[in-house]
């Protein structure tokens, strides 16, 4: 009887250890959520290109144009905050919002007229403060399908 109890306890311990190890090797939900938001397009809530003319020979925008642009920027910021704001440590959301990585895929898919989606996310390496994540992205146009792999580093 004592032996059976020991076997059950040891079995539970091994299962618990294996479950804990597998969770350490998974990409966190917040990172997965963020990568989907950055990559999947078209997404007009998170990215809407509004070309602006600048330089010599261009007119000065009137107050209505300036107000409309500021409103669009604020709406986009709110959409990003609602979608992925909870994925960041305090004070880091604005850093992300001002980064080019935020619109890398969304902008490229808009310019090239294609749809992009996440096909696979896997944790390559993890240490105390850095995760190396491999993201397989599929870009589809009406003519062909092309898969591209892009590595992201999160801290």
N, C-alpha and C positions, 0 to 999 in steps of 0.2 A: 504494500500500500504506500509506504514512504517513497519507494522507488518510483511508483507511478506519479505521485505528486511532484517529485523532483523532475521527472521527464516533462510533465505538463508545464511546470514553472520555467524550465530551460527552453522548452518549445516556445512559450509565450515571449520569453526574453529575446530569442533569436528572431522571431517574427517582428517584434517591436524594433529591434536593431535594423533589420532589413527595410522596414517601412521608413524609419528615420533616415537611412542612407539614401533611399530612392528619392525622398523629398529634398535632400541636400543637392541632388543632381538634377533637379527640375528648374526650369526657368520660372521665376516668380510671376504670379498672376499680374501684378502691376506692370512688369516689364513686357509681358505678352500683350496686355491691353494697349500699352504705349506703342509697341511696334506695329500692331494692327492699325492704329490711328495714323501713324506716320506713313505707312505703305499703301493701304488700300484706297484705291481711287477708281472712278472719280468720287469726290466727296465735297460737294459744294458748301457744306456747312463749315468745314475746316480749311478749305482752300478755294478761293475765288479770285482769279487773276484780274486785276483792274489796271490796265496799262495807263501810265501817266506820261504825258509829254513834258520834257524838261529841256532847257538849253536855250540858246540864242534863237530868236525868231518864233518862240512859242508864247502864247498869251498867258497872262497871269490868271489863275483860277479865281472865280468869284466866290463869295461867301457860301452860296448854296453848294458848290462843288466841294469846297473845303469841309463843310458840315457833313455832306454825304460820305466823303472819304473817311472822316473821323468816326462816323457812325458805323460804317462797314468794318473798320479796324476794331472798334469796340465789340461789335457783334461776333467777329471772328475770335477775338480773345476770350469772350464769354463761352463760345462753343468749345474751344480747346480746354478751357477751365472745367466745364461740365463733363467733357469726355475723359480727360486724363489728369485733371488737377490734383486728384487724390493720389497720384502715382509719385509725387515729389515731396521731398523734405521741405520744411518751412523755408520760404524765401527762394526756393530753387525754380519755381514755376516760371517766373519772369525771365530767368536765364535761359530756360528752354524755349520760351516763346520768342526770344530775340535771336535764337540760333538758326543757322542755315539748314541744319539737319532736319528741322521740323518740316520743311517743305521740299526737301530734296526729291523724293519720289513723287509727291503730289504735283510738283511743278513740272518734272520731267514727263510724267504721264499726260499732263494737260498739253504741253508743247507738242508731244508726239502723237496725240490723239489715241491713246491706248488706255486699257484698264489694267490696274496692277492689283495683285492679291498675294497674301502670305500663303505659301505652300507648306513650309516647315520651319520650325524654330527649335534650335537645340543648343544646349549649354555645352560649350567646348571646354572652358576652363573657368574656375572660380577660386579666388583667394579672398583674403580679408576684406578688400575694398574694391575689387574689380571683377566684373563678369565678362568673359569673352563669349559672345553669342553668335551663332551662325544662323542667318536668316535666308531662306530660299524664297525668292520673289518671282512670281510669274507675271510677265507683261504680255498682254494680248492685244493685237490689233486685228482689223478685219482680214488682213492678208495672211498672217502667220502667228504662231505662238513661240515665245522665246523665254527661257528661264534664265535668270541672272542671280548669282549669289552675292550677297553684300554682308560683310561682317560689321557688327555694331559693338561698341564698347560702352558699358554703363558703369557708373560709379555710385 
